[in-house]
Amino acid sequence: MSQPRWAVVVPVKRLSAAKSRLRGALPGVPHEELALALAADTLRAVLACPAVAEAVVVTDDARVAAAARAAGAQVLPDQPDAGLNAAFRHGAAHVRDLWVAGLTADLPALRPTELAGALLAAQAGDDGVRRFVADAPGLGTVLLAAPPGVDLEPRFGVGSAAAHTASGALPLPGDWPSLRRDVDTADDLAAAARLGLGPRTAALVAAACPARSTS
């Protein structure tokens, strides 16, 4: 692969407020530990991706910030403090002379090779058009990409795939199951586990459900 040309922006909420629909998904595991594991495994895959030159984590959570810095990511405080899309815009505004991708922080099964494939596909157009990857159901968005000099214009949230399409972004149709598998519910976590979880999330699942982790 050619020289890395991408900056990936990953906003992470304060752990106490993150992934509320997952609360209680792993019996005996503190919710904040699970939320941190999801983000850490996502970031681990991002930093291992050969297409990525830098990762930018936008967060006001001290534990997330410490883990991100230890992994080698740049950390920005969430100064807008106005939700996910404002955090994406804030992170993207600090990127210079690179393609930029906004990525959700709940992809614990993410494979660096799949992320690289999606970024390469986004880059192939090189026509000034934003591109996105929808989640597994096809309604949400896990990744939004923009060339240098083009605003990211994030529209993450309920129905974001349609919102990004309406804004002029084009969907990327590649088969990247670990990239498309975001985790909002216990069923999502089980689906991600079938793909193969990153080490921090896998350890929590093993601790909470030892029979499941060895089956």
N, C-alpha and C positions, 0 to 999 in steps of 0.2 A: 504494500500500500504506500502511496505517496506521503509526503510530509504531512503531519496532522494539520488540519485547517479549521477545526471546530472548537468553539467554546460551548459548554453545556451548562445551562442555568437550572438549578434545582432548588426551588423554594421549599422550606420545611416549616410547618407551624410549630408553635410551642407544643411540646409533647403532651402537656395536660389537655390540650384542645384538639390534638391531631387524631384522625381516624376514629371518630366517635362511634361509628357503626361496627367497629371491630371490638369494642369494649366487651370483655368477658369471653372472647373467642378462644383463648387458651387458659383453661382453669389453672389457678395458682400462679400465673405469670402477670406481674404488674403491667397495666396497660401501657404505661410510658416506656417500659422496656421493649414491648412489641413494636410500638411506633418508632422507637429509635433503631431497632434492628432492621425494620423495613427500609428506612432511609439509609442506614449504613451499608446494607447490601446493594441497594441501588447505586450509591455513590462508588462503592468498590468496583462494580461493573463498568461504570462510566470511566473511572480512572484507568482501568485496564484496557479500554478500547483504543486501538491503534490510531483511530481517526481523530481522537480528542487531544487537543493541545492544552486545554485548561478547563477546570470545573469550577463553577461559581455557585456557592450555596448561600441562599438568602434566608436568614433566620434570626430570631431574637431569643432562641433557646440556648442557654449556655452549654448544655450537654451536647446538643447537636453541633454547635459551633466548635467545641473542643474535639469531637470525633472527626469532623470535617477537616479541621486544620491538621490533625494527626495523620489523616489519610493523604494529605497533600493538596487539598482543595483551597481555593480562595473563599473567604467568608465575608459577606456583607450584612450589616444589620438591616432588618426590615424597616427601614425608615418610613416608607409610606404607611405601613401598618394598616393597609386598606384591602386586604384580601389577596387571593392567589394571583389574579391577573396583574395587580399593581406590583406584587413582588417579582413576577416575571419581567415586567417592564423595567423595574429598578435594576435587576441583575443584567439584563440585556444592554442597558444604557452604559454599563461599565466595560463592555466588550469592544475592542478596537481591531479592525482589519482581519477579522475572522468571521467565518460562517457561525451563526448562533442557533442553538437549539434549546427550547424550553422543554424540560422533561419532568414528569411527575415523580414524586419521591416514594412511591409505593409499588415498586417493581422488584420484589425480592428474588425473583427467578431470572432476572435479566442476564442475558449472555452477552459479553462484549462483542462477539462476532456478529450477533444479530443487530446490535446497536450500530456497529460499523456498516453493516449492509444497508440499514435504513438511511444512515447519513450519506453514504455513497450514492444511493438512489436519489436522495433529495438534491444532492450536488450535481447530479448528471444533467439536470435541466439547465442550470446556470442561466436562467432567463429573467431573473428578478422577481420570480413568483415564489411565494411562501408555500410550503408543503407540510402535511401533517400525517401522523399515523393514528388511526382510530384504535380504540380499545377492542377487546375480544367481542363484546356484543355489537360493536359498530356505532354506538351512540355517543360515547365520550372520546376524549383525546388523551393520548399518553405522550406524544411528542409533536412539537411544532417547530419548524425550521425556516430560517430566513438567510438569504445571502448577505454578504457585507454591504452595509449602507441601506438595507431595507428594514423598516420597522418590523418587529416581531408581531405586533398587534394581537396579543393573546386574547382568546375568548373561552378560556377553560371554565368548566362548570357543567351543569345539567344541559344536555343536548349540545355539547360543544362541537361535536363533529359537524352537525348541520350549521352551527354558528360560524365555524371556521370556513366551511364551504361558501356560505353566504358572503363572507368577507373577502373572497377571492382566492383563498388558499386551496391547493389541490391535494386530494388524498393520495397517499402512497399505498399501492396495493400489495406489497410484498408479504411473504409468509414468514412472519417473525413472532412466533407464539410467545416467547418469553418477554418480548417487548410489549406485546399487546395485553399481557396478563397483569393488569393493575389489581390491587387488593383493597376492597372496601368492606367486604363482609367475610364471615367465617367460610362460606362456600368458595369465595374467591381465594382465600388462603389455602383451602384444600386443593383447588385447581392449580395454584402455583406450586404447591408441594409435589404434585404429580409431575410437573415439569422439572423440578429440582431446585430447591431453595438455596440462597446464599448462606454462608456459614453462620451468621449471627441469628438469622431467623430460624434456620434449621435446628440450631442448638436449643432455642426456646420451644419449638414444636416437640423436639425429642424429650425435653424435660417435662412438658405438660402431658404428652401422649406417647409414652415410650413404645407401646405396642404398635401404634400407627407408624412411628418413625422407622421401625424395623421390618414392617410388613412389605 
